[in-house]
Amino acid sequence: MPPPADIVKVAIEWPGANAQLIEMDQKRPLTSIIREVCDGWSLSGSEQFALRYADGPQLYITEQGRGEIKNGTILRLAISPGRAARQLLERIQSHGIDARLEALKELAKLSADPTFATEFINMEGIGTLARLVESGTHFGEMLAFTLTAFLELMDHGIVSWDLISLSFIKQIAGYVNQPMVDVSILQRSLAILESMVLNSHSLYHRVAQEITVGQLIGHLQVSNQEIQTYAIALINALFLKAPEDRRQEMASTLAQKHLRSIILNHIIRGNRPIKAEMAHQLYVLQVLTFNLLEERMMTKMDPNDQTQRDIIFELRRIAFDGENDPTGTEKRKAMYTKDYKMLGFTNHINPAMDFTQTPPGMLALDNMLYLAKAHQDTYIRIVLENSSREDKHECPFGRCAIELTRMLCEILQVGELPNEGCNDFHPMFFTHDRAWEEFFCVCIQLLNKTWKEMRATAEDFNKVMQVVREQITRALAMKPSSLDQLKNKLRGLNYSEILRLRQSERMSQDDFQSPPIIELRERIQPEILELIKQQRLNRLCEGSCFRKLGNRRRQEKFWFCRLSLNHKVLHYGDLDESPQGEVPFELLSDKIPVSDIKSVVTGKDCPHMKEKSALKQNKEVLELAFSVLYDPDETLNFVAPNKYEYCIWTDGLCALLGREMGSDLTRSDLDTLISMEMKLRLLDLENITIPEAPPPVPKEPSSYNFTYNYS
């Protein structure tokens, strides 16, 4: 007979004694259990003790968190968090250097525990650590452990960052501005400053006064990628929290300090692979840089503003080589109208009206002027070759440039905040000081070329723009390393290739609509679904690594989850670093019987998404979140590293529970595999040789056995 659900069998250790094996009743108060354990080792004062996990982060067990204890867990009897906090506080203020160093080392480890952190903070522990830093008497390991403990304690959000003193900020900023400082101290100092900027509006201004952008850029030229990552993260934080009127000024300063070329040469083209957190920070910097375009994108043109109208006049002058204007007002007006029509504006009489819609607003006019001045020959060629056509196939440059600008803003999400889980940076945008404008110039030439390949007319405008969007998004997905490489990718994605890709991806669905083919498809589908189900379950048995999202991403905390080979247990556990391959079951300390799983929920229905603040509930994280709900009222929360892993795990868990697999990946795989199998079976039929006599005996098409590799 299985033990009651409220009873868990655990081992409890104590130094120098044999472990106690007990059946812990989860309904009994922890104080009662601890008293019984202490009596077993003849220890008095049970109120001075507590239970901690023996493995992993070794967190204290509380009444609120005791539900996480599973059968077979190894616990450790330890001094209570209050007693530990008091002892450490006394030891870090002692005169003995060795004793103080050991105390700070232990404090740095314990500070990650929220139960201990609460006790230590209530004893004014953060103030004590701040004074140690402000004194300037700690160096090396002692200072590094002090800063680590301080950062861990503050990250719990128990006390406000606004309480930090100016002298503390100056001391931390001093470590960052020093030309030679210990790597561990520099790393923690950068992380503390980043947290200050992100968590306090008032501290942003203080940090911005103490830290020079030039010094931060200097930290990007070192060989340590961790330091580079922390430095870019602080630059991003200052950029993100800067008032709108200061962002353009800061961008100009960064340009003067050659930030882009330093990142390109020392990070992107460095001789070390870019880690996930560095990729994320480069993505954030890319987003924040493009967001500087938002003001122009949302600015309507004022048709009565002569300065703005002069830009349109300049476009006309460059295109038509400054032809002499007629003297009469009416003749000049008629010529302008004709020229604006040839330039492809929708409003020939007053083209300024074309720029009153936002987005793209004035940003479109900025792009057109850049093309006309920086690539004058290309601009003139595009305008003149279309204005001279009389076969209704001319490509309206003005209208196309405006719509293209709007499209590029959508593709690159101009004006949107960075997504927490995204690493999607494009190396080519770091290869040119005017990357946005150059990107537009490449794409407007693509649009003109595609228009001619499609032999489009004005009625085909939207169709052309759809094809161009597909060409651009497919090329960006290939991650070209330079603008020249982007051009090469786009050359290979001409209109004919787009048609071929579309046809291939549809897998000739239109050819399989006859009743016999539909019947064959219905017969094949269960077999293919079973194949996909087995593939999903096999992937769950291999397992996946998930990253724990916290306040400081650069801690890179990971956990791993995999299904047992008999499909009866989910094993999971924390890891110190991202694994390079399969993680053995022995290293995964926690487990959930599949029989206990009640359901799988996704997106906003996940408990960990409901708990997160609105600011962090960005679309991308929501789309990758899922949770396993299991008895008794417990959850295991996931945020998948990408959409593929999300589909694999949600489908696999549904298959495990005997429910329908409904992800986009399954639907795509199902269509692909059914089409492949049907073609192979039909090919078998076509290859049958029919003899003249006797008549052949009808037979079923041969079944083709195949495996499908998803990796």
C-alpha positions as CSV (number, residue, x, y, z in Angstrom):
1,M,0.0,0.0,0.0
2,P,1.5,3.4,-1.0
3,P,2.3,5.9,1.8
4,P,-0.1,8.8,2.4
5,A,0.4,11.8,0.1
6,D,1.4,14.0,3.1
7,I,4.3,11.6,4.1
8,V,7.7,12.0,2.5
9,K,10.7,9.9,3.2
10,V,13.9,11.9,3.7
11,A,17.4,11.6,5.1
12,I,18.7,14.3,7.5
13,E,22.5,14.8,8.0
14,W,24.4,16.4,10.9
15,P,28.2,16.7,10.9
16,G,29.9,13.8,12.8
17,A,26.7,11.7,13.2
18,N,24.9,9.1,11.3
19,A,22.1,10.3,9.1
20,Q,18.5,10.0,10.4
21,L,16.0,8.4,8.0
22,I,12.6,9.7,8.8
23,E,9.1,9.9,7.4
24,M,8.2,13.6,7.4
25,D,4.6,14.4,8.0
26,Q,3.9,17.5,5.9
27,K,1.0,18.3,8.2
28,R,3.1,18.6,11.3
29,P,4.8,22.0,12.1
30,L,8.4,22.2,11.1
31,T,9.3,23.2,14.7
32,S,8.0,19.9,15.9
33,I,9.9,17.9,13.3
34,I,13.2,19.8,14.1
35,R,12.7,19.2,17.8
36,E,12.3,15.5,17.2
37,V,15.5,15.4,14.9
38,C,17.5,17.3,17.6
39,D,16.3,14.9,20.2
40,G,17.7,12.0,18.0
41,W,21.2,13.5,18.3
42,S,20.7,14.8,21.9
43,L,20.9,18.4,20.8
44,S,19.4,21.0,23.1
45,G,17.8,24.3,22.0
46,S,15.9,23.1,18.9
47,E,14.6,26.6,18.3
48,Q,18.2,27.6,17.3
49,F,18.2,25.0,14.4
50,A,16.6,24.8,11.0
51,L,16.5,22.4,8.0
52,R,18.3,23.1,4.7
53,Y,18.7,21.1,1.5
54,A,22.0,19.2,1.4
55,D,22.3,19.6,-2.4
56,G,22.0,22.4,-5.0
57,P,21.6,25.9,-3.6
58,Q,21.1,24.5,-0.1
59,L,18.2,26.8,0.7
60,Y,16.5,26.9,4.1
61,I,13.2,25.1,4.3
62,T,10.3,27.1,5.4
63,E,6.6,26.4,6.1
64,Q,5.8,28.1,2.8
65,G,8.3,26.1,0.7
66,R,8.3,22.7,2.4
67,G,5.9,21.4,-0.3
68,E,8.9,21.2,-2.7
69,I,10.4,18.3,-0.6
70,K,10.2,15.0,-2.4
71,N,10.7,11.4,-1.4
72,G,14.4,10.6,-1.2
73,T,15.5,14.2,-0.6
74,I,18.6,14.6,1.6
75,L,18.3,17.4,4.1
76,R,20.8,18.9,6.6
77,L,20.2,20.2,10.1
78,A,21.8,23.6,10.4
79,I,21.8,26.6,12.7
80,S,18.7,28.8,12.1
81,P,18.8,31.7,9.6
82,G,18.5,34.2,12.4
83,R,21.3,32.7,14.4
84,A,23.5,32.4,11.2
85,A,22.8,36.0,10.3
86,R,23.7,37.2,13.8
87,Q,27.0,35.2,13.9
88,L,28.1,36.3,10.4
89,L,27.3,39.9,11.2
90,E,29.5,39.7,14.3
91,R,32.3,37.9,12.4
92,I,32.5,40.4,9.5
93,Q,33.0,43.2,12.0
94,S,35.8,41.3,13.9
95,H,39.4,42.5,13.8
96,G,40.8,39.2,12.5
97,I,41.4,39.4,8.8
98,D,41.2,35.6,8.2
99,A,38.0,35.3,10.2
100,R,36.4,38.2,8.4
101,L,37.4,36.8,5.0
102,E,35.8,33.4,5.8
103,A,32.7,35.1,7.2
104,L,32.3,37.2,4.0
105,K,32.8,34.2,1.8
106,E,30.1,32.3,3.7
107,L,27.8,35.4,3.6
108,A,28.2,35.7,-0.2
109,K,26.9,32.1,-0.5
110,L,24.1,32.4,2.0
111,S,22.8,35.8,0.7
112,A,21.1,34.1,-2.2
113,D,18.7,32.4,0.2
114,P,15.6,34.7,0.7
115,T,15.0,33.4,4.3
116,F,18.5,34.2,5.4
117,A,18.5,37.4,3.5
118,T,15.4,38.6,5.3
119,E,17.0,38.0,8.7
120,F,20.3,39.6,7.8
121,I,18.7,42.7,6.3
122,N,16.5,43.1,9.4
123,M,19.7,43.2,11.5
124,E,20.9,46.2,9.4
125,G,23.3,44.0,7.6
126,I,23.2,45.9,4.3
127,G,24.2,49.1,6.0
128,T,27.1,47.2,7.6
129,L,28.3,46.0,4.1
130,A,27.8,49.4,2.6
131,R,30.0,51.0,5.3
132,L,32.7,48.3,4.7
133,V,32.7,49.4,1.0
134,E,32.7,53.1,1.7
135,S,35.6,52.8,4.1
136,G,37.9,51.8,1.2
137,T,39.9,49.5,3.4
138,H,38.8,46.2,1.7
139,F,40.6,44.8,-1.3
140,G,40.9,41.7,-3.3
141,E,38.9,38.6,-2.3
142,M,37.5,40.3,0.7
143,L,36.0,43.2,-1.3
144,A,34.8,40.8,-4.0
145,F,32.8,38.7,-1.5
146,T,31.4,41.9,0.1
147,L,30.1,43.2,-3.2
148,T,28.7,39.7,-4.1
149,A,26.8,39.5,-0.8
150,F,25.5,43.1,-1.2
151,L,24.2,42.5,-4.7
152,E,22.6,39.2,-3.8
153,L,20.8,40.8,-0.8
154,M,19.6,43.8,-2.8
155,D,18.3,41.5,-5.6
156,H,15.7,40.1,-3.2
157,G,13.8,43.4,-3.4
158,I,13.4,43.6,0.3
159,V,14.9,47.1,0.6
160,S,14.8,50.0,-1.9
161,W,17.8,51.0,-3.9
162,D,16.9,54.6,-3.2
163,L,18.5,54.2,0.3
164,I,22.0,53.8,-1.2
165,S,24.3,56.7,-0.2
166,L,26.2,58.9,-2.7
167,S,29.5,58.0,-1.1
168,F,28.7,54.3,-1.8
169,I,28.0,55.1,-5.4
170,K,31.2,57.1,-5.7
171,Q,33.2,54.2,-4.3
172,I,31.6,51.6,-6.7
173,A,32.0,54.0,-9.7
174,G,35.7,54.4,-8.6
175,Y,36.3,50.7,-9.1
176,V,34.8,50.9,-12.6
177,N,36.8,54.0,-13.5
178,Q,40.2,52.6,-12.2
179,P,42.5,51.6,-15.1
180,M,43.6,48.4,-13.2
181,V,41.2,46.6,-10.9
182,D,40.6,43.0,-10.0
183,V,38.3,41.3,-12.6
184,S,35.8,39.9,-10.0
185,I,35.5,43.4,-8.3
186,L,35.0,45.1,-11.7
187,Q,32.4,42.6,-12.7
188,R,30.4,43.0,-9.5
189,S,30.7,46.8,-9.5
190,L,29.3,47.0,-13.1
191,A,26.4,44.7,-12.0
192,I,25.7,46.9,-9.0
193,L,25.7,50.1,-11.1
194,E,23.4,48.5,-13.6
195,S,20.9,47.5,-10.9
196,M,21.0,51.0,-9.5
197,V,20.1,52.5,-12.8
198,L,17.4,50.0,-13.7
199,N,15.7,50.1,-10.2
200,S,15.9,53.8,-9.2
201,H,15.2,57.0,-11.2
202,S,17.2,59.1,-8.7
203,L,20.2,56.8,-8.8
204,Y,20.3,56.9,-12.6
205,H,21.2,60.6,-12.4
206,R,23.9,60.0,-9.8
207,V,25.4,57.1,-11.6
208,A,25.3,59.0,-14.9
209,Q,27.4,61.8,-13.2
210,E,30.0,59.4,-11.9
211,I,30.5,57.1,-14.9
212,T,32.1,58.2,-18.1
213,V,30.9,56.5,-21.3
214,G,34.5,56.5,-22.5
215,Q,35.6,54.4,-19.5
216,L,32.8,51.9,-20.1
217,I,33.8,51.6,-23.8
218,G,37.3,50.9,-22.6
219,H,36.1,47.8,-20.8
220,L,34.8,46.5,-24.2
221,Q,38.4,46.3,-25.5
222,V,39.4,43.6,-23.0
223,S,39.6,39.9,-23.7
224,N,37.2,38.9,-20.9
225,Q,33.7,38.5,-22.4
226,E,32.1,38.6,-19.0
227,I,33.4,42.1,-18.4
228,Q,32.4,43.1,-21.9
229,T,28.9,41.8,-21.3
230,Y,28.5,43.7,-18.0
231,A,29.9,46.9,-19.6
232,I,27.4,46.7,-22.5
233,A,24.6,45.9,-20.0
234,L,25.4,49.1,-18.1
235,I,25.6,51.2,-21.3
236,N,22.1,49.8,-22.2
237,A,20.7,50.5,-18.8
238,L,21.9,54.2,-19.0
239,F,20.6,54.4,-22.5
240,L,17.2,52.9,-21.5
241,K,16.7,55.1,-18.5
242,A,18.0,58.3,-20.0
243,P,15.4,61.1,-20.5
244,E,14.2,61.3,-24.2
245,D,16.1,64.6,-24.8
246,R,19.3,63.0,-23.5
247,R,19.2,59.8,-25.6
248,Q,20.2,61.5,-28.9
249,E,23.0,63.3,-27.1
250,M,24.2,60.0,-25.6
251,A,24.0,58.3,-29.0
252,S,26.2,61.1,-30.5
253,T,28.7,60.6,-27.7
254,L,28.8,56.8,-28.2
255,A,29.3,57.4,-32.0
256,Q,32.2,59.8,-31.3
257,K,33.8,57.2,-29.0
258,H,33.5,54.6,-31.9
259,L,31.3,52.2,-29.9
260,R,30.0,50.5,-33.0
261,S,33.5,49.7,-34.5
262,I,34.8,48.6,-31.1
263,I,31.9,46.1,-30.6
264,L,32.4,44.9,-34.2
265,N,36.1,44.3,-33.9
266,H,36.5,43.2,-30.3
267,I,33.2,41.2,-29.8
268,I,31.4,40.3,-33.0
269,R,34.6,39.6,-35.0
270,G,36.5,38.5,-31.9
271,N,38.1,35.0,-31.8
272,R,35.6,33.8,-29.1
273,P,32.0,32.5,-29.7
274,I,29.4,35.0,-28.5
275,K,27.5,33.6,-25.4
276,A,23.8,33.9,-25.0
277,E,23.9,36.8,-22.6
278,M,26.2,38.8,-24.8
279,A,23.9,38.2,-27.7
280,H,21.0,39.5,-25.7
281,Q,22.9,42.7,-24.7
282,L,23.8,43.3,-28.4
283,Y,20.2,42.8,-29.3
284,V,19.1,45.3,-26.6
285,L,21.6,47.8,-27.9
286,Q,20.4,47.3,-31.5
287,V,16.8,47.8,-30.4
288,L,17.6,50.9,-28.3
289,T,19.6,52.4,-31.2
290,F,16.7,51.8,-33.7
291,N,14.3,53.3,-31.2
292,L,16.0,56.6,-31.7
293,L,14.2,56.7,-35.0
294,E,10.8,56.6,-33.3
295,E,10.5,60.4,-32.9
296,R,10.9,60.9,-36.7
297,M,8.7,57.9,-37.5
298,M,5.9,59.4,-35.5
299,T,6.4,63.0,-36.7
300,K,3.9,64.2,-39.4
301,M,5.1,66.6,-42.0
302,D,3.8,70.1,-41.8
303,P,2.8,71.1,-45.3
304,N,3.3,74.7,-44.4
305,D,6.8,74.3,-43.1
306,Q,9.1,75.7,-45.7
307,T,12.2,73.9,-44.3
308,Q,10.5,70.5,-44.7
309,R,9.2,71.5,-48.2
310,D,12.7,72.3,-49.2
311,I,13.7,68.7,-48.7
312,I,11.1,67.7,-51.3
313,F,12.4,70.4,-53.7
314,E,15.9,69.0,-53.1
315,L,14.7,65.5,-54.1
316,R,13.3,66.9,-57.3
317,R,16.4,69.0,-58.1
318,I,18.8,66.0,-57.7
319,A,16.6,63.7,-59.8
320,F,16.1,66.1,-62.7
321,D,19.6,67.6,-62.6
322,G,18.5,71.1,-61.6
323,E,16.7,71.9,-64.9
324,N,16.0,75.6,-65.3
325,D,12.6,76.5,-63.9
326,P,10.2,78.4,-66.1
327,T,9.6,82.1,-65.1
328,G,5.8,82.0,-65.0
329,T,4.2,80.8,-61.7
330,E,1.6,78.7,-63.6
331,K,4.2,77.1,-65.8
332,R,6.4,76.4,-62.7
333,K,3.5,74.9,-60.9
334,A,2.7,72.6,-63.9
335,M,6.3,71.5,-64.2
336,Y,6.5,70.7,-60.4
337,T,3.3,68.7,-60.6
338,K,4.7,66.7,-63.6
339,D,8.0,66.1,-61.8
340,Y,6.3,65.0,-58.5
341,K,4.3,62.5,-60.5
342,M,7.5,61.1,-62.1
343,L,9.0,60.9,-58.6
344,G,6.2,58.6,-57.7
345,F,4.3,60.7,-55.1
346,T,0.6,59.9,-54.6
347,N,-0.2,63.6,-54.2
348,H,1.3,65.3,-57.3
349,I,0.2,68.8,-56.4
350,N,1.4,68.8,-52.8
351,P,3.6,65.8,-52.1
352,A,4.1,67.0,-48.5
353,M,0.7,65.4,-47.8
354,D,2.2,62.0,-48.5
355,F,4.2,62.3,-45.3
356,T,1.4,63.1,-42.9
357,Q,0.6,59.5,-42.0
358,T,2.5,58.0,-39.1
359,P,4.3,55.7,-39.1
360,P,6.5,56.3,-41.1
361,G,6.1,60.1,-41.0
362,M,9.2,62.1,-41.6
363,L,11.5,59.1,-41.3
364,A,10.5,58.1,-44.9
365,L,11.6,61.5,-46.2
366,D,14.9,61.3,-44.3
367,N,15.6,57.9,-46.0
368,M,14.8,59.3,-49.4
369,L,17.1,62.3,-48.9
370,Y,19.9,60.0,-47.7
371,L,19.6,57.8,-50.8
372,A,19.5,60.9,-53.1
373,K,22.7,62.4,-51.5
374,A,24.7,59.3,-50.4
375,H,23.9,57.1,-53.5
376,Q,23.0,59.8,-56.0
377,D,23.6,57.6,-59.1
378,T,21.3,54.9,-57.8
379,Y,18.6,57.4,-56.9
380,I,18.7,59.1,-60.3
381,R,18.7,55.7,-62.1
382,I,15.6,54.4,-60.1
383,V,13.7,57.6,-60.7
384,L,14.5,58.2,-64.3
385,E,14.1,54.6,-65.5
386,N,10.6,54.5,-64.1
387,S,9.6,58.0,-65.0
388,S,10.4,57.4,-68.7
389,R,8.3,54.2,-69.0
390,E,4.9,54.5,-70.7
391,D,3.7,50.9,-70.4
392,K,2.0,51.3,-66.9
393,H,4.8,49.2,-65.4
394,E,6.6,52.1,-63.8
395,C,7.5,51.7,-60.1
396,P,6.4,54.8,-58.1
397,F,9.5,55.6,-56.2
398,G,7.9,58.0,-53.6
399,R,5.0,55.7,-52.7
400,C,7.4,52.7,-52.5
401,A,9.9,54.5,-50.3
402,I,7.2,55.6,-47.9
403,E,5.6,52.1,-47.7
404,L,9.1,50.4,-47.5
405,T,10.1,52.6,-44.5
406,R,6.9,51.6,-42.7
407,M,7.6,48.0,-43.4
408,L,11.2,48.1,-42.2
409,C,10.0,49.8,-39.0
410,E,7.6,46.9,-38.5
411,I,10.2,44.2,-39.2
412,L,12.8,45.7,-36.9
413,Q,10.1,46.7,-34.3
414,V,11.1,50.3,-34.1
415,G,9.7,51.9,-31.0
416,E,9.1,48.7,-29.0
417,L,10.9,47.8,-25.8
418,P,13.5,44.9,-25.9
419,N,12.2,41.4,-25.1
420,E,13.8,39.8,-22.1
421,G,14.3,36.4,-23.7
422,C,15.5,37.6,-27.1
423,N,19.0,37.2,-28.5
424,D,18.1,38.2,-32.1
425,F,20.8,40.8,-33.0
426,H,22.0,41.3,-36.6
427,P,25.8,41.6,-37.0
428,M,25.5,43.7,-40.2
429,F,23.9,46.6,-38.3
430,F,27.2,47.0,-36.5
431,T,29.2,47.3,-39.7
432,H,28.2,50.9,-40.7
433,D,27.6,54.2,-38.8
434,R,24.5,54.8,-40.9
435,A,23.2,51.2,-40.8
436,W,19.5,52.0,-40.9
437,E,19.8,54.3,-43.9
438,E,22.1,51.9,-45.8
439,F,19.7,49.1,-45.0
440,F,16.9,51.2,-46.6
441,C,19.1,51.9,-49.7
442,V,19.6,48.1,-50.2
443,C,15.9,47.4,-49.8
444,I,14.6,50.1,-52.1
445,Q,16.9,48.7,-54.9
446,L,15.5,45.2,-54.1
447,L,11.9,46.6,-54.3
448,N,12.6,48.2,-57.7
449,K,14.2,45.0,-59.0
450,T,11.3,42.8,-57.7
451,W,8.8,45.2,-59.3
452,K,10.4,44.7,-62.7
453,E,10.6,40.9,-62.2
454,M,6.9,40.8,-61.4
455,R,6.1,43.1,-64.3
456,A,3.9,44.9,-61.8
457,T,1.5,47.7,-62.4
458,A,0.0,50.2,-59.8
459,E,-2.8,47.6,-59.1
460,D,-0.1,45.1,-58.0
461,F,1.5,47.4,-55.4
462,N,0.4,45.5,-52.3
463,K,1.4,42.1,-53.9
464,V,4.9,43.5,-54.6
465,M,5.2,44.8,-51.0
466,Q,4.3,41.3,-49.7
467,V,6.9,39.7,-51.8
468,V,9.5,42.2,-50.8
469,R,8.7,41.7,-47.1
470,E,9.2,38.0,-47.5
471,Q,12.5,38.5,-49.3
472,I,13.8,40.8,-46.5
473,T,12.6,38.6,-43.6
474,R,14.1,35.5,-45.2
475,A,17.4,37.3,-45.8
476,L,17.5,38.6,-42.3
477,A,16.9,35.1,-40.9
478,M,20.2,34.0,-42.5
479,K,22.0,36.5,-40.3
480,P,24.2,38.1,-42.9
481,S,27.4,39.5,-41.4
482,S,27.6,42.6,-43.5
483,L,25.5,44.7,-45.9
484,D,27.3,43.2,-48.9
485,Q,26.4,39.7,-47.7
486,L,22.8,40.9,-47.3
487,K,22.9,42.0,-51.0
488,N,24.1,38.6,-52.0
489,K,21.4,36.8,-50.0
490,L,18.8,39.1,-51.6
491,R,20.1,38.3,-55.1
492,G,19.4,34.7,-54.5
493,L,15.9,35.5,-53.3
494,N,14.5,36.8,-56.5
495,Y,10.9,36.6,-57.4
496,S,11.2,33.2,-59.1
497,E,13.0,31.8,-56.0
498,I,10.2,33.1,-53.7
499,L,7.6,31.4,-55.9
500,R,9.6,28.2,-55.7
501,L,10.0,28.4,-52.0
502,R,6.3,29.1,-51.5
503,Q,5.4,26.2,-53.7
504,S,7.8,23.9,-51.9
505,E,6.5,24.9,-48.4
506,R,2.9,24.4,-49.4
507,M,4.0,20.8,-50.3
508,S,1.6,20.8,-53.2
509,Q,-1.5,20.7,-51.0
510,D,-3.7,21.8,-53.9
511,D,-2.8,18.6,-55.7
512,F,-4.3,16.4,-53.0
513,Q,-7.9,17.3,-53.1
514,S,-9.5,14.4,-55.0
515,P,-11.6,11.9,-53.0
516,P,-9.2,9.0,-53.3
517,I,-6.3,11.1,-52.2
518,I,-8.2,12.5,-49.3
519,E,-9.1,9.0,-48.2
520,L,-5.5,7.9,-48.5
521,R,-4.4,11.0,-46.4
522,E,-6.9,10.1,-43.7
523,R,-5.6,6.5,-43.6
524,I,-2.0,7.7,-43.3
525,Q,-2.6,10.4,-40.7
526,P,-2.8,8.2,-37.5
527,E,0.4,6.4,-38.5
528,I,2.2,9.8,-39.0
529,L,0.8,11.2,-35.7
530,E,2.1,8.2,-33.8
531,L,5.5,8.8,-35.5
532,I,5.5,12.4,-34.4
533,K,4.4,11.5,-30.9
534,Q,7.3,9.0,-30.5
535,Q,9.7,11.6,-31.7
536,R,8.4,14.1,-29.2
537,L,8.6,11.6,-26.3
538,N,12.2,10.6,-27.4
539,R,13.2,14.3,-27.3
540,L,11.7,14.6,-23.8
541,C,13.8,11.6,-22.8
542,E,16.9,13.3,-24.1
543,G,15.9,16.4,-22.0
544,S,16.5,20.1,-22.4
545,C,18.2,22.9,-20.5
546,F,16.2,25.9,-19.4
547,R,17.5,29.2,-18.0
548,K,16.2,30.7,-14.8
549,L,15.1,34.3,-15.5
550,G,16.0,36.5,-12.6
551,N,16.9,40.1,-11.9
552,R,20.4,39.6,-13.1
553,R,20.6,37.6,-16.3
554,R,24.4,37.4,-16.2
555,Q,24.3,34.9,-13.4
556,E,23.3,32.4,-16.0
557,K,21.5,29.9,-13.7
558,F,20.3,26.8,-15.5
559,W,18.1,23.8,-14.8
560,F,17.6,20.6,-16.7
561,C,14.5,18.5,-17.2
562,R,14.1,15.1,-18.9
563,L,11.6,12.3,-19.0
564,S,12.6,8.8,-17.7
565,L,13.1,6.1,-20.4
566,N,9.9,4.3,-19.2
567,H,7.9,7.5,-19.5
568,K,6.8,7.4,-15.9
569,V,8.8,10.2,-14.2
570,L,10.0,13.7,-15.0
571,H,13.5,14.3,-13.6
572,Y,14.8,17.8,-13.0
573,G,17.4,19.7,-11.2
574,D,19.6,22.8,-11.0
575,L,22.9,23.1,-12.9
576,D,25.9,25.4,-12.5
577,E,26.3,26.0,-16.2
578,S,24.7,25.1,-19.5
579,P,25.4,21.4,-20.3
580,Q,27.1,20.4,-23.5
581,G,25.1,17.2,-23.9
582,E,22.8,14.8,-22.1
583,V,22.6,15.2,-18.3
584,P,22.5,11.9,-16.4
585,F,19.5,11.1,-14.2
586,E,21.7,10.9,-11.2
587,L,22.5,14.6,-11.3
588,L,18.8,15.6,-11.4
589,S,17.8,15.6,-7.7
590,D,14.0,16.3,-8.1
591,K,11.3,14.3,-9.9
592,I,7.6,14.3,-10.6
593,P,5.6,11.1,-11.2
594,V,3.8,11.4,-14.5
595,S,0.7,9.9,-12.8
596,D,0.6,13.0,-10.6
597,I,0.5,15.5,-13.5
598,K,-3.0,17.0,-13.8
599,S,-2.5,19.4,-16.8
600,V,-0.2,21.6,-18.8
601,V,-0.9,25.3,-19.2
602,T,0.7,27.9,-21.4
603,G,1.2,31.7,-21.7
604,K,-0.8,33.9,-19.4
605,D,-2.3,30.9,-17.7
606,C,1.1,30.0,-16.2
607,P,1.5,30.8,-12.5
608,H,5.0,32.4,-13.1
609,M,3.6,34.7,-15.8
610,K,0.8,35.9,-13.4
611,E,3.4,36.7,-10.8
612,K,5.7,38.7,-13.0
613,S,5.1,42.5,-13.2
614,A,3.4,43.9,-16.3
615,L,6.7,45.3,-17.5
616,K,8.3,41.9,-17.7
617,Q,5.2,40.2,-19.3
618,N,6.5,40.9,-22.8
619,K,5.0,39.0,-25.7
620,E,8.0,36.8,-26.5
621,V,8.4,35.4,-22.9
622,L,4.6,34.8,-22.7
623,E,4.8,32.8,-26.0
624,L,7.6,30.6,-24.6
625,A,6.1,30.0,-21.1
626,F,4.4,26.8,-20.0
627,S,3.8,25.0,-16.6
628,V,3.1,21.5,-15.4
629,L,0.4,21.3,-12.8
630,Y,0.6,18.3,-10.5
631,D,-0.7,17.0,-7.3
632,P,-1.1,18.3,-4.7
633,D,-1.5,21.9,-6.2
634,E,2.1,22.2,-7.2
635,T,3.6,23.6,-10.4
636,L,6.8,23.2,-12.4
637,N,7.4,26.4,-14.4
638,F,9.2,26.6,-17.7
639,V,10.4,29.3,-20.1
640,A,11.6,27.6,-23.3
641,P,14.8,28.9,-24.9
642,N,13.1,29.1,-28.3
643,K,9.8,28.4,-30.1
644,Y,11.1,25.0,-31.3
645,E,11.8,23.7,-27.8
646,Y,8.4,25.2,-26.6
647,C,6.6,23.1,-29.3
648,I,8.6,20.0,-28.6
649,W,7.9,20.1,-24.8
650,T,4.2,21.2,-24.9
651,D,3.5,18.6,-27.6
652,G,5.5,15.9,-25.8
653,L,3.7,16.6,-22.4
654,C,0.3,16.5,-24.1
655,A,1.3,13.2,-25.8
656,L,2.4,11.9,-22.4
657,L,-1.0,12.8,-20.9
658,G,-2.9,11.3,-23.8
659,R,-4.0,14.6,-25.2
660,E,-4.0,16.1,-28.6
661,M,-0.7,17.7,-29.8
662,G,-1.8,21.1,-31.2
663,S,1.3,23.2,-31.8
664,D,2.2,24.9,-35.1
665,L,5.2,22.6,-35.3
666,T,3.1,19.5,-35.1
667,R,0.7,20.8,-37.8
668,S,3.6,21.6,-40.0
669,D,5.4,18.3,-39.5
670,L,2.1,16.4,-40.0
671,D,1.5,18.2,-43.4
672,T,5.1,17.6,-44.5
673,L,5.3,14.0,-43.5
674,I,1.9,13.1,-44.9
675,S,2.8,14.7,-48.2
676,M,6.1,12.9,-48.3
677,E,4.5,9.6,-47.6
678,M,1.7,10.1,-50.1
679,K,4.2,11.0,-52.8
680,L,6.2,7.9,-52.1
681,R,3.2,5.7,-52.1
682,L,1.9,7.2,-55.3
683,L,5.4,6.8,-56.8
684,D,5.2,3.1,-55.9
685,L,1.9,2.9,-57.8
686,E,3.4,4.6,-60.9
687,N,6.3,2.2,-61.0
688,I,4.0,-1.0,-61.0
689,T,4.5,-2.9,-64.3
690,I,1.2,-4.3,-65.5
691,P,1.6,-7.6,-67.5
692,E,-0.6,-8.3,-70.5
693,A,-2.0,-11.6,-69.0
694,P,-3.1,-12.8,-66.6
695,P,-4.8,-9.7,-65.1
696,P,-3.0,-8.4,-62.1
697,V,-4.3,-9.1,-58.6
698,P,-5.1,-5.7,-57.0
699,K,-2.8,-4.9,-54.2
700,E,-2.4,-2.2,-51.6
701,P,0.3,0.5,-52.1
702,S,3.5,-0.5,-50.3
703,S,4.1,1.3,-47.1
704,Y,7.3,3.2,-47.0
705,N,9.0,3.1,-43.6
706,F,11.0,6.2,-42.8
707,T,12.4,8.3,-39.9
708,Y,12.3,12.0,-39.7
709,N,15.2,13.9,-38.2
710,Y,14.1,17.0,-36.3
711,S,17.4,18.0,-34.9
